[in-house]
Amino acid sequence: MFEIGFGEKGRIEFSGRLDAAQCAKAQAFLDAADGPADFDFGRLEYISSAGLGLLLKAHKRLMAGGGRLRLVNVNSHIHDIFKFSGFDQVFDVERTPG
C-alpha cells in the first residue's frame, strides 16, 4: 500500500511502496503542492525506477521555479538505491538518524 500526504512542518510524507502502479497517485498530489519541498521518506519501504523518475520530475519543476527538493529520513535501503543510481548527487538527501 502507498500513501502520500502532508505531515509535520509541511513535509510531504511518503509511506509504503512507490512503484509504477502508484506514480499517478503521487504525481497528482505533487502537482497540487507548491514551493520548496521536503519529502519525508521515514515510512517509505521501496522506490522503483518509475518512482525515481517522478522525483526527478518534481525536482526539475521546483528548480525551474527557484525552489528545491530535499529528501529526509531516508532509510539505508533507499539511500543505497540513490547512491547506485547517482541520484544522491542530484538530491539533497538526509539519512534516517541513528
C-alpha positions as CSV (number, residue, x, y, z in Angstrom):
1,M,0.0,0.0,0.0
2,F,1.2,3.5,-0.8
3,E,0.2,6.8,0.9
4,I,1.2,10.4,0.4
5,G,0.2,13.4,2.3
6,F,1.2,16.4,4.3
7,G,2.8,15.8,7.7
8,E,4.7,17.7,10.3
9,K,6.3,21.0,9.4
10,G,4.6,20.9,6.0
11,R,6.7,18.0,4.8
12,I,5.2,15.7,2.2
13,E,5.2,12.2,3.7
14,F,5.6,9.0,1.7
15,S,4.8,5.6,3.1
16,G,4.7,2.1,1.6
17,R,5.9,1.3,-1.8
18,L,6.3,3.9,-4.6
19,D,6.3,1.9,-7.8
20,A,4.9,2.4,-11.3
21,A,1.4,1.5,-10.1
22,Q,1.4,4.3,-7.6
23,C,3.1,7.1,-9.7
24,A,-0.2,8.6,-11.0
25,K,-1.5,9.0,-7.4
26,A,1.8,10.5,-6.3
27,Q,2.1,12.8,-9.4
28,A,-1.4,14.2,-8.8
29,F,-0.6,15.0,-5.2
30,L,2.8,16.6,-6.1
31,D,1.2,18.6,-9.0
32,A,-1.1,20.3,-6.4
33,A,1.8,21.0,-4.0
34,D,3.7,24.3,-4.4
35,G,7.0,25.8,-3.4
36,P,10.1,24.3,-1.8
37,A,9.5,20.8,-0.6
38,D,10.8,18.4,2.0
39,F,9.9,14.8,1.2
40,D,9.8,12.7,4.3
41,F,10.7,9.1,3.4
42,G,10.6,7.8,7.0
43,R,7.9,5.3,6.2
44,L,8.8,4.6,2.6
45,E,9.8,1.0,2.1
46,Y,10.6,0.8,-1.6
47,I,11.1,3.0,-4.6
48,S,11.2,1.8,-8.2
49,S,12.8,3.4,-11.2
50,A,9.4,4.9,-12.0
51,G,9.4,6.5,-8.6
52,L,12.9,7.9,-9.2
53,G,11.6,9.4,-12.4
54,L,8.7,11.0,-10.5
55,L,11.2,12.5,-8.0
56,L,13.4,13.8,-10.8
57,K,10.4,15.5,-12.5
58,A,9.3,17.1,-9.2
59,H,12.9,18.3,-8.6
60,K,13.2,19.9,-12.1
61,R,9.8,21.6,-11.7
62,L,10.8,23.0,-8.3
63,M,14.2,24.2,-9.6
64,A,12.6,26.0,-12.5
65,G,10.5,28.0,-10.0
66,G,13.5,28.8,-7.8
67,G,12.6,26.1,-5.3
68,R,14.4,23.0,-4.1
69,L,13.7,19.4,-3.1
70,R,15.1,17.8,0.0
71,L,14.6,14.2,1.0
72,V,14.7,13.5,4.7
73,N,14.6,10.3,6.9
74,V,15.8,8.2,4.0
75,N,16.5,4.6,5.2
76,S,19.7,2.8,4.3
77,H,18.0,0.6,1.6
78,I,16.5,3.6,-0.3
79,H,19.8,5.5,0.3
80,D,21.6,2.7,-1.5
81,I,19.2,3.0,-4.4
82,F,20.0,6.7,-4.7
83,K,23.8,6.0,-4.3
84,F,23.9,3.3,-7.0
85,S,21.7,5.3,-9.4
86,G,23.8,8.5,-8.8
87,F,20.7,10.3,-7.6
88,D,22.5,11.1,-4.3
89,Q,24.4,13.7,-6.3
90,V,21.1,15.2,-7.7
91,F,19.0,15.4,-4.5
92,D,19.8,16.8,-1.0
93,V,19.4,13.5,0.9
94,E,19.4,13.2,4.7
95,R,19.6,9.7,6.0
96,T,17.5,8.3,8.9
97,P,19.1,9.3,12.2
98,G,20.8,6.5,14.0
